[in-house]
């Protein structure tokens, strides 16, 4: 029969060993929960980057659309410039025809009035009509050219804006790719975290086994020191049979 003090020591060893085993379980579970939380944060971070990539793609599509609209506006402005020149030329030709008609009418009127149409006065009147007609034609063409130039400036601005929108689209697509690459890199860390969680479980199992071995060794040592445990010793030995 073991001494009372030996029995107390054995009991303390058993309780201490069980406590260490329970502590190892709790610590392992806490580490695994912490790693699981990190995995969830990693998944959320990767998902956020993928959402960000979708937003970049949307922005790129919007920029492309705006570039298309700007290009259409530039084409319309160019057509308006060409139209203004054509209209100006037609109006100038009409003005020239009117001048020639008026000149002919004046020459006929001078002849019908009994004036010598080749006198200086009559010729000067007709020359003035010709000069005024030429001036009118020049003004018509000048005004048409000015309106056409305004449309050409507008077309140039629209084309520049279209280029800016296309550049913006390119940058947005590049940002999208960067976000997807970053999301992929983040997701690549998940297997490592899962492996870390598995290792934490293995480490917890090792710690639990070590606590069990220490407890058995301590019990055996105190059993030997106490000279045997009798019935209590048989009971404890049966716990680890």
C-alpha angles and dihedrals in degrees: 000000000000121000119261091247091053090052090050090050091049091050091048090051091051093048092044092049093048089048092051090049091050090047090052090052092049093046092048092050091048091051092048092049090050091051091047088053090051090050091052090049090050091051091048091048092050091047090050090052091050090051088049089051089053090052090051090051091050090050089050091052091049091050091049090051091051090048089054092050091048090050091051090049089051091051090049091049090051090050090049090051091051090046092052091052092049092047091047092051092049091048090048091051090048090050090051091050090050091049092052091047092049090047091052091047090050092049090050091047091050091050093047090051091059094250120140101247092207095058118113094251095051092043091049091053091053092045089053090052090051092050092048090049091050090048091051091051091049092050091049091051091044093051090047091049091050092052090045091050090053090055091046090054089049090050091050091051091048092051091049090050090049089053090051091051091049090050090049089051091051091050092047091052090049089051089049091054091047091052092049091048091050090047090052092050091050092049089050088065092061095079088051090052090047089051089050089053091051090049090050088055091049091048090050090051090050091049090049091050090047090052090049092049091048091049093050091046091049092048091048091049094050091043090056093044091049094051097245133322106240113203093351090052091052090051094051091044088052090056090065100034 
